[in-house]
Amino acid sequence: MPVSDNIPDAPAELEPADLDRSEVDAGPGDAKSAPENRETDGPFDADEANPARPYVDLGGVKILPREGLQLRLEVEEGTQRVVAVGLDYAGSTLQVQAFAAPRSTGLWHDIRSQIRDQITGQGGTLLEQEGVFGPELIAQVPAAGPDGAPVLRLARFVGVDGPRWFLRGVIAGEALQNEASRAAVEELFRSVVVVRGGSPMPPRDLIPLTIPKSSAAV
């Protein structure tokens, strides 16, 4: 299943350009972007997660099961590598991907610029606004409908910089129009746990995802 089945194209790997600069040269665009209460309310680092909760362990991320939630692993064609987690919930879809990041600088400000270039290059339109997770993008992207006729796909891009990781979410469906669905999907995104691990990884590399051994793995 390609990553872009239901949402605008979202590359599995982020371009590494300009990420080799030293942290002392970091400018305003390198600042971390995250809710002030991230450590207590999520999205969580592995060291912050409650060990007693029955997370589904997908390697680079852990997902908290709940009634009505359907989980899909999105696989890159050709390599058969798992590149994203798709979550169907509250009449909406949430795609999450976690990437390695520098220790003291963030990725979201630069990545938003890349998303803007990509969407506008496809002839789409964008609105940047401040949301519960910080700056976010609302995009309308031209696409082909089921009958081949042109349609506009609406998607919301959110991002959070954590300790040595960056978590991106792409939301589509009822959560873009219905307040109750939006709150439910935002809480789902907040409950995600990122497992960065201790191995060295270049910034912007996708943190590896794995197929769970069981649906209630910790």
N, C-alpha and C positions, 0 to 999 in steps of 0.2 A: 504494500500500500504506500503510494508516494506521500511525502509529508504535506504536499500542497493540495490534497484531495478536496478539502472543504474550506480552505482559507487562502488568502493571497500567499504567493511564494514566500517561504521563510527558510533561507539556506540553513542546512544542518551545521555547517562550519562557518564561523564568522571570519571575515578577511583579517589577516594578521597585520595589515599595514599600520605603521606608526605605533605599534605596541611594544617595540623594543627600546623605547626611550627610558631613561632612568627616572625613578620616582621623584628625584629632586627637581626635575624639569617639568613636573606635572603642572598644568594650568587649570583654569576654572572648569574646562570641559572634562577634566579627569576626576572631578570630585565624585564621591560615591552618592548614589541616589537611592534612598530607602526611607520607609516610614520611620518616624522617631521611635515607635514602639515595636520595631521589627523583632528585637531579641525576645520580647515577651509574647507578642501576638503573631509573629511569622511574617513571611516565610522563614523557616528555621534552619540553622546550621545543625549538623548532626550532633554536636556537643550540647545543643540547646533543647533538643527534642525530649519528650517524656518517654523514657525507656519502657514504661508499662503499657503504652498504647499499641494496639495491634496493627502496625503499619504493614503495607504491602511493600516488600523490599525489591526495588528495581535497579539496584546498584547505585547509580549516581543520584537517584531521588527515591524518596519513600512517600507513599500515598496513604492517607488515612481512609479506610473504607467507611462507607455510609450508605444508608438505604437509598436506592435509586441511582447510584453511581455505577456507570459502566466504564471500564478501562480498556483502552486499546494501545498496543505498541505499534508505532509507525516505523516501517522498515524502509531503508534506502534501497532502491532497485539497483541491481548489479552487485553490490557488496553484501546485501542482506544484513547490513548493520542496523541495529535499533538506534534511531536518531531522535525520537521524540515520544512523549507519552500523550495520548489523546484521552480526554476525560469527557464523557457525555453525562450531563447533570442539569437538572432544572430546566429542561428544554433548550439547553445550550451546549456548546462544545468549548473546551478549554484545552489548548495544546501547550505543554510545558517542555522546556529544554533548559538544561543547566550547563554552564560553561566555566572553565577555569578563568581566574582573574588575578590581577596583581593584589598584593596584600593590602596596600593602603590607597589605591586609586580605583576608580570605578570604570565601567564600560558603557552604561546605559546612555549617557549623553551622546557619545560618539555613535553608538549603534542606532539611536533614533535618527540621526542624520543619514545613515546608510539606508534605513527603511524608507525615509522620505524620498531619497534619490531613486530607490527601486520602484516605489509605488507611482511616483510622478512619471518615471520613465515608461511605465505601462499605461500611461494615460489616465491614471486615477487621481483622486483628490484626497487631501489630508486636512485634519484639524488637530492641532496640538492643544492639550488642555491639562490642567492640574487635577489629578484624581487622588484616590485614597492611598495609592502607592507612590505618588509623586507625579512627575511629568508622564504623559501617555499620549498615544496617537489613536485617532479614529480615522479609518481609511475606507474609501469607496473605490473598489477596483473593478474595472470592466472584465467580464468573464463570459464564457459560453454557458447558457442554460441547458437543461436536459434536452430540449428540442433544437439546440444549436443556436437559438436566438440570443443576442447579447443581453446580459443582465449586469447589475451592479452587485458585487459582493461587499458586504459591510463587515468590518473586523476592528477590534480594539486591541491595540498592542500595549502591554504593560511590562515593566521591568523593575527588578530590585537587585541592587548590589549588596552582596553579603561579604563575609570574611573569606577572601580568596576564591569567591565564586560569583557568578551572575546568573540570575534566573529570569527567563523571559516567558511571558504568557501571551497567547493569542486567543481572544474570546470572540465567538460568533453565536448567533441564535437569539433566543428570547432575552438573554441578559443585556442585550444592547438597547432594549426598549422597555422591558418590564422591570420595575424596581425590585420586586421580591426575588426574581431570578438573578438580577445583578448582584444583590447582596449575598445570595447563596453561592454564586460562582466566585465572588471576591473572597468569601470565607474559605472556600475550597482551595483557592490559590494560596491564601495565607497558611493553610495547614500543611503545605508541601514542605518536606525536609530535604535539604541538599546535602549529599554525602560527598564532600570534595576529596577526602582521602589525603594521605601524606606524601604521595608520590609526586615528583616534579612534573609539571605540565605547562606547556606554553600558554600564555594568556589567549583566550578565545577558543581553545580546543574544547570540543564537546566532552563533558564528563561522561565516561562510558555508562551505558544502560544495559541491563541484563534482563532476561526473562525470569520471573520469579519461580522458585521451586514449588511454592504453594501460594494460595490466595491470601494467606494470613501470616506470611513470613515477617519476621521482625528485623 
